[in-house]
């Protein structure tokens, strides 16, 4: 087994994509093809994968997380913070913000 952290991260992202992404196989008579995105583009996380990760995170977020300040919405920007209060991600996608706030009734 390889202990390379990049390979572990790639494998974890592949599993995440299979669980939550649009991993639909294309079936032929004698073949089945599974389309996966490139997880890293030019040294950065693929924006489609990043959006999916944020969407899954927000779907599992509770009102308690908002109350504790782990997720804040101010001036049309949703900010996700780590356990120390340091911003990890900012979401400007208004549809994603609307879905999040309506789900929690904010």
Secondary structure by P-SEA (a helix, b strand, c coil): ccccaaaaaaaaaaaaaaacccccccccccbbbbbbccccccccccaaaaaaaaaaaaaaccaaaaaaccccccccbbbbbccccccccccccaaaaaaaaaaacc
